[in-house]
Amino acid sequence: MGNYNDATSAYKIALSLNPYHEQANFNLAHLDYIRDSAKPYGRDEKLKKEEIIRRLHFILSINPKNKKAQQLLQKVEGKVD
């Protein structure tokens, strides 16, 4: 879990410098998805899922042709109640 936390911190720092960086936004959403996908969805996890979905929609607002973001969004939304 330490590597996920370190990577998450690094991407958050990158986004503090450039919040519109597509790849950093995607990588952060993807890390959150991987880390949280194995957990059953309680209240906090649903909030995290909503955060992932918002981040992916943000990426797609910058670049609607971002295939990775489209694919991950489909996966995440498939798990929404």
C-alpha contacts under 8 A as a table, 3 or more apart, distances in Angstrom:
res1	aa1	res2	aa2	distance
1	M	4	Y	5.26
1	M	5	N	6.34
2	G	5	N	5.08
2	G	6	D	6.09
3	N	6	D	5.03
3	N	7	A	6.01
4	Y	7	A	5.12
4	Y	8	T	5.95
4	Y	31	L	6.85
4	Y	35	R	7.58
5	N	8	T	5.04
5	N	9	S	6.14
6	D	9	S	5.15
6	D	10	A	6.23
7	A	10	A	5.02
7	A	11	Y	6.22
8	T	11	Y	5.24
8	T	12	K	6.17
8	T	28	L	6.12
8	T	31	L	7.15
9	S	12	K	5.11
9	S	13	I	6.25
10	A	13	I	5.16
10	A	14	A	6.27
11	Y	14	A	4.93
11	Y	15	L	6.10
11	Y	24	A	5.67
11	Y	25	N	7.53
11	Y	27	N	7.43
11	Y	28	L	6.18
12	K	15	L	5.02
12	K	16	S	6.16
12	K	28	L	7.67
13	I	16	S	5.05
13	I	17	L	6.65
14	A	17	L	5.31
14	A	18	N	6.32
14	A	19	P	7.69
14	A	24	A	6.93
15	L	18	N	4.79
15	L	19	P	4.33
15	L	20	Y	7.23
15	L	21	H	6.71
15	L	24	A	6.70
15	L	25	N	7.26
16	S	19	P	5.85
18	N	21	H	5.74
19	P	25	N	7.81
20	Y	25	N	7.61
20	Y	59	I	7.97
20	Y	62	I	7.70
21	H	24	A	5.58
21	H	25	N	6.23
22	E	25	N	5.21
22	E	26	F	6.11
22	E	59	I	5.90
22	E	62	I	7.65
23	Q	26	F	5.01
23	Q	27	N	5.97
24	A	27	N	5.09
24	A	28	L	6.13
25	N	28	L	5.25
25	N	29	A	6.25
25	N	55	R	6.79
25	N	56	L	7.78
25	N	59	I	6.94
26	F	29	A	5.10
26	F	30	H	5.99
26	F	55	R	7.65
26	F	56	L	6.90
26	F	59	I	7.17
26	F	68	K	7.91
26	F	69	A	6.54
27	N	30	H	4.98
27	N	31	L	6.03
28	L	31	L	5.16
28	L	32	D	6.21
29	A	32	D	5.16
29	A	33	Y	6.12
29	A	52	I	5.23
29	A	55	R	6.55
29	A	56	L	6.99
30	H	33	Y	4.97
30	H	34	I	6.14
30	H	72	L	7.46
31	L	34	I	5.15
31	L	35	R	6.03
32	D	35	R	5.18
32	D	36	D	5.94
32	D	48	K	7.77
32	D	52	I	7.06
33	Y	36	D	5.29
33	Y	37	S	5.53
33	Y	49	K	7.59
33	Y	52	I	7.14
33	Y	76	V	7.54
34	I	37	S	5.39
34	I	38	A	7.48
35	R	38	A	6.93
36	D	39	K	5.46
36	D	45	E	7.12
37	S	40	P	7.77
39	K	45	E	7.83
40	P	45	E	7.74
41	Y	44	D	7.63
41	Y	45	E	5.07
41	Y	46	K	5.88
42	G	45	E	5.28
42	G	46	K	6.10
43	R	46	K	5.21
43	R	47	L	6.44
44	D	47	L	5.11
44	D	48	K	6.32
45	E	48	K	4.90
45	E	49	K	6.09
46	K	49	K	4.93
46	K	50	E	6.18
47	L	50	E	5.07
47	L	51	E	6.26
48	K	51	E	4.94
48	K	52	I	6.25
49	K	52	I	5.04
49	K	53	I	6.21
49	K	76	V	7.28
50	E	53	I	5.03
50	E	54	R	6.11
51	E	54	R	5.08
51	E	55	R	6.16
52	I	55	R	5.12
52	I	56	L	6.22
52	I	76	V	7.95
53	I	56	L	5.11
53	I	57	H	6.15
53	I	73	L	6.43
53	I	76	V	7.13
53	I	77	E	7.51
54	R	57	H	5.10
54	R	58	F	6.11
55	R	58	F	4.96
55	R	59	I	6.30
56	L	59	I	5.04
56	L	60	L	6.24
56	L	69	A	5.77
56	L	70	Q	7.66
56	L	72	L	7.87
56	L	73	L	6.30
57	H	60	L	4.99
57	H	61	S	6.10
57	H	73	L	7.97
58	F	61	S	5.00
58	F	62	I	6.52
59	I	62	I	5.21
59	I	63	N	6.14
59	I	64	P	7.59
59	I	66	N	7.62
59	I	69	A	6.96
60	L	63	N	4.79
60	L	64	P	4.32
60	L	65	K	7.10
60	L	66	N	6.42
60	L	69	A	6.89
60	L	70	Q	7.48
61	S	64	P	5.87
63	N	66	N	5.69
65	K	70	Q	7.94
66	N	69	A	5.52
66	N	70	Q	6.32
67	K	70	Q	4.98
67	K	71	Q	6.08
68	K	71	Q	5.19
68	K	72	L	6.14
69	A	72	L	5.19
69	A	73	L	5.95
70	Q	73	L	5.16
70	Q	74	Q	6.32
71	Q	74	Q	5.19
71	Q	75	K	6.45
72	L	75	K	5.03
72	L	76	V	6.13
73	L	76	V	5.10
73	L	77	E	5.89
74	Q	77	E	5.24
74	Q	78	G	5.97
75	K	78	G	5.16
75	K	79	K	6.88
76	V	79	K	5.45
76	V	80	V	6.86
77	E	80	V	5.08
